[in-house]
Amino acid sequence: MDNKRIDEMYAEAQKLLAKAKEQLAAEDELTIKKQEEIDAWISQADEIKARAKRLEAIIEKELEMAEEKAIDDLEREQKERERKSEEAGFKSLSEYMVSINRARVHNKWDKRLDALVTKDMSGEDGTGGGFLIPTVQETDILTVRGEAAMIRPYARIVPMTSRLVEFPAVNISGGSSGVSAFYGGVRVYHVGENTNTTESQPTFRTVDLHAREIVGYCEVPNSLIRDSPVSLEAFLQGPGSFGGALAWQEDYDFLRGDGSNKSRGMLNSGCRVTVTRNTASDFKFVDAVTMKSRFLMSGGANKPLWIISQSVLPKLYQFQDAAGNYIWIPNAAGGGPATLLDYPYMFTEKMPALGTAGDVMLIDAGYYLVGDRQIVTMDVDTSYKFQAMQTAFRISEAVDGQPWLNTYITLADGSTTVSPFVVLS
């Protein structure tokens, strides 16, 4: 990181000198003001170069000190081994090391090792018994994988070329009896002969996408990075670490975010429709039917999907009809159908628990915008924790998510309201 900064400083100084050179080479009259400007650029360039050289000197000194410390540590370790080997009765360090090798590899025990084992049995210290512990490190890191992304694969992805992007949308708030809301205020009329046509105007609105930073950070000992048989950097970017955590947080925000320095989720969108459940703390078949009746079915942007809290699973598996018959699975051998009322479903930990608003949602993620400003990137800094011999890892992305509808839609019957985001409350 420091070397990169030094390069940037030299490049900055070079630019200033290039500007001064360009001004001097110009055919325009060299006024006093221009001369002062050129002198200022040269002075700034000299100052920047001097700072860069001082920073180079500091880094060189730090590396020199680190090298000296490493040599001192090795010398101390060597002397400690010699002391312990002599204490145990070995004539030389090489004789001591040969006895260790025989004990570990050939199972031939040297009784002189007993003194070291009984005196200082430490797994950390090789001369104090640690050599007795065979070390085998697997190349797999055990992790429990979280849920895969649910919303991003179905949402509409918008590449963001700046931190704020305005996305135009048709205003669908004008539905009423006999009038469809889907055309943004545009209407056609029946007219008679020699009759003026009634004017109608389309109305539009904008959806603002603001890039929001999502960041993960950790500090790892350099010894772990050096000795690990796996790439720590690859692991941290993978699905079992920060990479998976970022995807999980994205989904959580797309579903439940409140829009405060994060995405606005479907559960908190202004266009959602809520359905009051038939029975408190329950999910019944009648609830599912009612929710589908309030779902936006015409002009679907994508595939409808049920998002269901895992805590709701027992209620779903025990769905009954009005006569009390189980209608989800006929017996315990079955795993349940792949769809609910013809729409696929997903169980998730990201939704509220059973009986809480949002434990079941019926969504069409095609009506959700995901703005990508910065893909997932990892920055590695070996200088910040240089003295502690640690490396800092930071993984980040810049993203935003917003429903592009600002309100629910009133159908042409004048009373039924529908939405691509239906919430059980």
PyMOL commands that set and color helices and strands:
alter all, ss='L'
color gray80, all
select helices_A, chain A and resi 2-25+32-87+93-106+113-119+126-128+130-132+222-227+232-237+242-256+266-268+285-293+310-317+365-367
alter helices_A, ss='H'
color red, helices_A
select strands_A, chain A and resi 156-159+164-170+204-210+212-221+273-275+305-309+339-340+343-348+360-363+368-381+390-403+409-410+417-418+421-424
alter strands_A, ss='S'
color yellow, strands_A
deselect
rebuild
show_as cartoon
